[in-house]
Amino acid sequence: MLKKNLRTVAIIIGIPVCLILIALVIGIITDAITTPAIKAKGDSALKELIALRKESKDNAWNYYSQAIALMKEKTFPTDINKYLRGEIGITDEIIVSLNINKDVIILMEKGAMQPYCSMPLEYEKGIEMPLPVFVVLQECAKIHAAQALSALEIGVTNDGLLKTLHGLNSGKHFISGSPFLLTYMVGLVTIGRHLHVLESGVATGIFDKEQLETTSHYLAELERTLPSLLWSLEGEIKTINVSLAAKPLNYESLLAMEIFEGSIFQDIGLRIWMWRYLFSPRLATLKAIKTWDDMIATLHISAKGKEGSKEGSTEYDIVIAHNVTKDKMKKYCGSNPISMLFMPNLEPMFKRKSRVLAKARLIRCAALVWKYRIENGMFPGSLKAINSDAIKDPFRNDTWDYVITKHSFELKSPGYNLVYDDDDDLSITLNKGTVREYLSTKKKK
């Protein structure tokens, strides 16, 4: 009787153990078969990333890095945030800070005037590479924006406009300096901040015809040349490829999660979790990356516009394509948990980028309305009189809503979700007051 019971216990224990051993063998064999493909993708990705690393005297990062080093040694005045948002006027503390940080502002200006930016990142380390101190870089950018705003407030419009346009260029540099979502966000925030300053100057009518032409031309170039968000996403995936190829057995390195390092039991649990991919986390990761590549290709096609379309897609078309793709990716993550672990949340990035570009076009249109008034002595009766692509609301593929009176005008759009009266609304209104009064009014809305 005892022997029979022991035999039963042995069978009960032995069958699961045998199944687990078979799963481990299958997983290990699949790992071995998958490794060459992983290595090839990693080598290719690293080669492409290293090609982005350029160094010459024309590299804007030479100046931005110096500005960061100087800013680390100084105290950043918190009132500058309120000043830029329009909550307060310029204070003695801010004036002192602008004077103390003249060297930082000069370096930011010199950087903005360079033809390109390339951050000297250690791409060989994959996702473990150290990134620049972006918090300090943002402090440098805020000081730069505050200097531009203060110049516009006291009527030094040429200097204020030049510094604002240079600030926009810095934002583009931050985005193009490395192909990552974090740097893209830093760049968008910088661009948005300087657009806010520029809007106050255009809305209050302090620019002359030549300055308005300069503004319009630059904003058109900004919209045309701003790097794609998909480029940054591709960079993220390439770094994952590099990490996976460099340390194929260390999933803690790949996904920055402690559950992938440690006991044999954790490895067994992970492999069983990946049963759909022959018990191989490497194969699951490779498949996830392939799916992301397909998604990027789909969004690239959406960004180029529908086949045969002369005008291409609106930003709204691209957002819809992203949302459809996002739903597909959520379903895919249900079958591939590895994909779920490193899937970035793109929706806030798409919304912010769409809003920044739409705001740039809105300000450009307002500048052209002002220019028309200077040339003709009146505001245009219809935006079509301007004869520019700036009159189109990118979210609706229609003109901006245009309200005109004898001495004023308003341009507006419901924004990303096509519904007025929420945070997505965009507008610019002629204001006969000062730059400070305009910013204060915008803050209250």
C-alpha positions in Angstrom: 0.0 0.0 0.0 2.8 2.4 0.9 4.6 1.6 -2.3 1.5 2.3 -4.3 1.0 5.7 -2.6 4.6 6.6 -3.2 4.3 5.7 -6.8 1.2 7.9 -7.1 3.0 10.8 -5.4 5.9 10.3 -7.7 3.7 10.4 -10.8 1.8 13.5 -9.6 5.1 15.3 -9.0 7.0 13.8 -11.9 4.6 14.7 -14.7 4.7 18.5 -14.0 8.5 18.3 -13.5 8.9 16.5 -16.8 6.6 19.0 -18.6 8.6 21.9 -17.1 11.9 20.3 -18.1 10.6 19.8 -21.7 9.4 23.5 -21.7 12.9 24.6 -20.5 14.6 22.5 -23.2 12.3 23.9 -25.9 12.9 27.4 -24.6 16.7 27.0 -24.5 16.7 25.6 -28.0 14.5 28.4 -29.3 16.8 30.9 -27.5 19.8 29.4 -29.4 18.0 29.6 -32.7 16.8 33.1 -32.1 20.2 34.5 -30.9 21.7 35.1 -34.4 18.7 37.2 -35.5 18.8 39.1 -32.3 22.6 39.8 -32.7 22.1 40.9 -36.3 19.3 43.3 -35.4 21.4 44.7 -32.5 24.5 45.2 -34.6 22.4 46.9 -37.3 20.7 49.1 -34.8 23.9 50.1 -33.1 25.5 51.0 -36.4 22.6 53.3 -37.2 22.6 55.0 -33.8 26.4 55.6 -33.8 26.0 57.2 -37.3 23.9 59.9 -35.5 26.9 60.8 -33.2 28.7 63.6 -34.9 31.3 66.0 -33.4 32.5 69.2 -34.9 32.8 72.9 -33.9 29.3 73.4 -35.5 27.6 71.0 -33.1 25.1 73.0 -31.0 25.6 70.6 -28.1 29.1 72.1 -27.6 27.3 75.2 -26.3 24.3 73.7 -24.6 26.5 71.4 -22.6 28.6 74.4 -21.4 25.3 76.2 -20.5 24.3 73.2 -18.4 27.6 73.1 -16.6 27.3 76.8 -15.7 23.7 76.5 -14.7 24.5 73.7 -12.3 26.5 76.2 -10.2 23.7 78.7 -10.0 20.3 79.0 -8.2 17.3 78.9 -10.5 14.6 81.5 -9.5 11.2 79.7 -9.3 9.4 83.0 -10.1 10.5 82.6 -13.7 7.9 79.9 -14.2 5.1 82.2 -13.0 6.5 85.0 -15.1 6.5 82.9 -18.3 3.0 81.7 -17.6 1.7 85.3 -17.2 0.9 84.9 -13.5 3.2 87.8 -12.4 5.1 90.6 -13.9 8.9 90.8 -13.9 10.4 91.0 -10.4 13.7 92.3 -9.1 14.7 88.7 -8.4 14.1 87.8 -12.1 16.0 90.9 -13.3 18.9 90.0 -11.1 18.8 86.4 -12.3 18.8 87.4 -16.0 21.9 89.5 -15.4 23.6 86.8 -13.5 22.9 84.3 -16.2 23.9 86.4 -19.2 26.7 83.8 -19.9 24.1 81.0 -20.0 21.9 83.0 -22.3 24.8 83.8 -24.6 25.7 80.1 -24.8 22.1 79.2 -25.5 22.0 81.8 -28.3 25.2 80.5 -29.8 23.9 76.9 -29.7 20.7 77.9 -31.4 22.6 79.4 -34.3 24.4 76.2 -35.1 23.3 74.1 -38.1 22.8 70.8 -36.2 22.8 69.2 -32.7 24.2 65.8 -31.8 24.3 64.6 -28.2 27.4 62.4 -27.6 25.5 59.5 -26.1 27.0 56.1 -25.4 24.6 54.1 -27.7 26.7 51.0 -27.1 25.1 50.7 -23.6 21.6 50.4 -25.1 18.8 51.4 -22.7 21.4 51.7 -19.8 23.1 54.7 -21.4 23.3 57.8 -19.2 21.3 60.8 -20.6 22.1 64.5 -20.1 20.7 66.4 -17.2 17.5 67.6 -18.9 16.2 69.3 -15.8 19.1 71.7 -15.9 18.8 72.1 -19.7 15.2 73.1 -19.2 16.3 75.7 -16.7 18.7 77.2 -19.3 15.8 77.2 -21.8 13.5 79.0 -19.3 16.1 81.7 -18.6 16.5 82.2 -22.4 12.7 82.5 -22.8 12.4 84.9 -19.9 15.1 87.2 -21.5 13.1 87.1 -24.8 9.9 88.0 -23.0 11.4 90.8 -21.0 12.8 92.3 -24.3 9.3 92.3 -25.9 7.8 93.8 -22.8 10.1 96.8 -22.9 9.7 97.3 -26.6 13.0 95.9 -27.8 11.2 93.9 -30.4 14.1 93.0 -32.7 16.1 91.4 -29.8 13.0 89.8 -28.3 11.9 88.3 -31.6 15.4 87.0 -32.4 15.8 85.4 -29.0 12.3 83.8 -29.3 13.1 82.3 -32.8 16.4 81.1 -31.4 14.6 79.4 -28.6 12.4 77.6 -31.1 15.5 76.5 -32.8 16.9 75.2 -29.5 13.7 73.1 -29.1 14.3 71.6 -32.6 17.9 70.9 -31.6 16.9 69.0 -28.5 14.6 66.8 -30.5 17.1 66.1 -33.3 20.0 65.7 -30.9 19.1 62.1 -30.1 16.2 59.8 -31.3 14.4 59.2 -28.0 11.0 60.0 -26.7 12.4 61.8 -23.6 14.4 64.3 -25.7 11.4 64.8 -28.0 9.3 65.8 -25.1 12.0 68.2 -23.8 12.1 69.7 -27.2 8.3 70.1 -27.5 8.1 71.7 -24.1 10.8 74.2 -25.1 9.1 75.0 -28.4 5.7 75.4 -26.7 7.2 77.8 -24.2 8.7 80.1 -26.8 5.6 79.9 -29.0 3.7 81.3 -25.9 6.1 84.3 -25.9 5.9 84.8 -29.6 2.1 84.7 -29.5 2.0 87.6 -27.0 4.1 89.7 -29.4 1.9 88.9 -32.5 -1.4 89.3 -30.6 -0.5 92.7 -29.3 0.7 94.1 -32.7 4.2 95.1 -31.6 5.9 93.7 -34.7 6.4 95.6 -37.9 5.8 94.2 -41.4 9.4 92.8 -41.8 9.2 91.2 -38.4 5.9 89.6 -39.2 7.3 88.2 -42.5 10.3 86.8 -40.5 7.9 85.2 -38.0 5.7 83.7 -40.7 8.7 82.3 -42.6 10.3 80.8 -39.6 7.1 79.1 -38.3 6.5 77.6 -41.8 10.0 76.1 -41.6 9.4 74.9 -38.1 6.3 73.0 -39.2 8.0 71.6 -42.3 11.3 70.5 -40.6 10.3 69.4 -37.1 11.5 65.8 -36.8 8.9 63.1 -36.8 7.8 61.6 -33.4 8.1 58.2 -35.1 11.8 58.8 -35.6 12.1 59.0 -31.8 10.1 55.8 -31.4 12.4 54.1 -33.8 15.4 55.2 -31.7 13.8 53.7 -28.6 13.3 50.4 -30.4 16.9 50.4 -31.7 18.3 50.8 -28.1 16.2 47.8 -27.0 17.7 45.9 -29.9 21.2 46.9 -28.8 20.6 45.9 -25.2 19.0 42.5 -26.2 22.0 41.7 -28.5 24.6 42.8 -25.9 23.1 40.9 -23.0 20.7 38.3 -24.3 20.6 36.4 -21.0 20.0 39.5 -18.8 16.4 40.6 -19.0 16.8 42.8 -16.1 19.1 44.9 -18.3 16.7 44.8 -21.1 13.5 45.7 -19.3 14.9 47.3 -16.1 12.9 45.0 -13.9 14.3 43.0 -11.1 12.0 40.0 -11.8 14.3 39.1 -14.6 17.3 38.5 -12.5 17.7 36.0 -9.7 16.7 32.5 -9.1 16.0 29.6 -11.5 12.4 29.7 -10.3 12.0 33.2 -11.7 13.5 32.1 -15.1 11.1 29.1 -15.2 8.1 31.2 -14.4 9.1 33.7 -17.1 9.5 30.9 -19.7 6.1 29.4 -18.9 4.6 32.9 -19.2 6.0 32.9 -22.7 4.4 29.6 -23.7 3.0 31.2 -26.9 6.6 31.9 -28.0 8.0 28.4 -27.4 8.9 29.3 -23.8 11.5 31.8 -25.1 11.5 35.4 -23.7 14.0 36.3 -26.5 11.7 35.2 -29.2 8.8 37.0 -27.5 10.9 40.2 -27.4 12.0 39.8 -31.0 8.3 39.4 -32.1 7.3 42.4 -30.1 10.0 44.6 -31.7 8.9 43.3 -35.2 5.3 44.3 -34.3 6.5 47.8 -33.2 8.4 48.1 -36.5 5.2 47.3 -38.4 3.2 49.9 -36.4 5.8 52.6 -37.2 5.6 51.7 -40.9 1.8 52.1 -40.7 2.0 55.5 -39.0 4.7 56.7 -41.5 2.3 55.9 -44.3 -0.5 57.8 -42.5 1.8 60.8 -42.0 2.6 61.0 -45.8 -1.1 61.2 -46.6 -3.5 59.0 -48.6 -2.3 57.8 -51.9 -3.2 60.2 -54.6 -4.0 63.0 -52.2 -2.4 66.3 -53.3 -2.8 67.9 -49.8 -1.8 64.8 -47.8 -3.2 64.0 -44.4 -4.2 66.5 -41.7 -2.8 66.1 -38.2 -6.2 64.8 -37.3 -5.9 62.0 -39.8 -2.6 61.0 -38.3 -4.0 61.0 -34.8 -6.9 58.7 -35.9 -4.3 56.4 -37.4 -2.4 56.4 -34.2 -5.5 55.6 -32.1 -6.4 52.7 -34.4 -2.9 51.4 -34.1 -2.9 51.9 -30.4 -6.0 49.7 -30.0 -4.3 46.9 -32.1 -1.2 47.1 -29.9 -3.3 46.8 -26.7 -4.8 43.6 -28.1 -1.3 42.3 -29.1 0.0 43.0 -25.6 -2.6 40.6 -24.3 -0.8 37.8 -26.1 2.7 39.0 -25.7 3.4 40.3 -22.1 7.0 41.3 -23.0 5.5 43.9 -25.4 3.3 45.2 -22.6 6.3 45.8 -20.4 8.1 48.2 -22.7 5.2 49.7 -24.7 5.4 53.5 -24.5 2.3 55.6 -24.0 2.4 57.5 -27.3 -1.0 59.3 -27.0 0.1 62.2 -24.8 3.1 62.7 -27.1 1.0 62.7 -30.2 -1.4 65.2 -28.6 1.4 67.5 -27.5 3.1 67.4 -30.8 -0.1 68.0 -32.7 -1.0 71.0 -30.4 2.5 72.5 -30.8 2.4 72.4 -34.6 -1.2 73.7 -34.7 -0.3 76.6 -32.4 2.7 77.4 -34.6 0.4 77.5 -37.6 -2.2 79.6 -35.8 0.4 82.2 -34.8 1.7 82.2 -38.4 -1.8 82.9 -39.7 -2.3 85.7 -37.2 1.1 87.2 -38.3 -0.2 87.1 -41.9 -3.5 88.7 -40.9 -1.5 91.6 -39.3 0.7 91.9 -42.3 -2.4 92.1 -44.6 -3.7 94.9 -42.4 -0.5 96.9 -42.6 -0.5 96.6 -46.4 -4.2 97.2 -47.0 -5.3 99.3 -44.0 -7.9 96.7 -42.9 -8.2 93.1 -41.8 -9.0 90.6 -44.6 -12.8 89.9 -44.9 -11.9 86.2 -45.3 -8.9 84.2 -44.5 -8.8 83.0 -48.2 -7.6 86.5 -49.0 -4.2 85.7 -47.4 -3.5 82.9 -49.9 -1.4 80.7 -47.6 -1.6 77.2 -46.2 -1.4 78.9 -42.7 -5.2 79.5 -42.9 -6.0 75.8 -42.6 -6.8 74.2 -39.2 -4.7 71.0 -39.3 -7.2 69.2 -37.1 -10.2 69.7 -39.5 -8.7 70.3 -42.9 -10.7 73.5 -43.0 -9.9 77.1 -42.3 -9.5 78.4 -38.7 -12.7 80.0 -37.3 -12.2 83.7 -38.0 -14.1 86.4 -36.2 -13.4 90.0 -37.3 -14.5 93.4 -36.0 -13.4 96.9 -37.1 -10.4 97.0 -34.8 -9.9 93.3 -33.8 -9.9 89.7 -34.9 -9.8 86.3 -33.4 -8.6 83.0 -34.8 -9.6 79.8 -33.0 -9.9 76.0 -33.2 -11.6 73.4 -31.1 -8.3 71.5 -31.2 -7.5 67.8 -31.0 -10.9 66.5 -30.0 -12.9 68.9 -32.2 -15.0 70.1 -29.2 -14.9 73.7 -28.0 -14.8 74.8 -24.3 -12.1 72.6 -23.0 -8.3 72.5 -22.5 -7.7 71.5 -26.2 -9.1 74.8 -27.6 -6.6 77.0 -29.5 -7.1 80.7 -30.0 -5.3 84.0 -30.6 -7.0 87.4 -30.3 -5.9 90.9 -31.1 -5.3 92.7 -27.8 -4.6 96.4 -27.7 -3.0 96.1 -24.3 0.5 95.2 -23.3 2.3 91.9 -23.7 1.9 91.3 -19.9 -1.8 92.0 -20.1 -2.3 89.6 -22.9 -0.4 86.8 -21.1 -2.4 87.5 -17.9 -5.6 87.2 -19.9 -4.6 84.0 -21.5 -3.7 82.5 -18.1 -7.2 83.2 -16.8 -8.9 81.4 -19.7 
